[in-house]
Amino acid sequence: MLTINVAVLLAIIIILRLRRRTHARSRDDEKLTVLIVLVFGILVAPTAFGQGVLDIVAQLAAGISDSSR
């Protein structure tokens, strides 16, 4: 039995969709891409990888806010 991680599949779909030329996309096509990216984020967020990305972004945001003071 072959199983495919849904998050990996969505990542591949996102990469393929974003490689298309911008002016070739319709408004509905852009909405579908945003929906796919949101679902991908929801699937990745509870994983160790998602938590690592969250930590990095939080550290960057804290560094930017500290440097502006």
Stockholm file with secondary structure:
# STOCKHOLM 1.0

chainA/1-69         MLTINVAVLLAIIIILRLRRRTHARSRDDEKLTVLIVLVFGILVAPTAFGQGVLDIVAQLAAGISDSSR
#=GR chainA/1-69 SS CCCCCHHHHHHHHHHHHHTSCGGGCCHHHHHHHHHHHHHHHHHHTTSHHHHHHHHHHHHHHHHHHHHTC
#=GC SS_cons        CCCCCHHHHHHHHHHHHHTSCGGGCCHHHHHHHHHHHHHHHHHHTTSHHHHHHHHHHHHHHHHHHHHTC
//
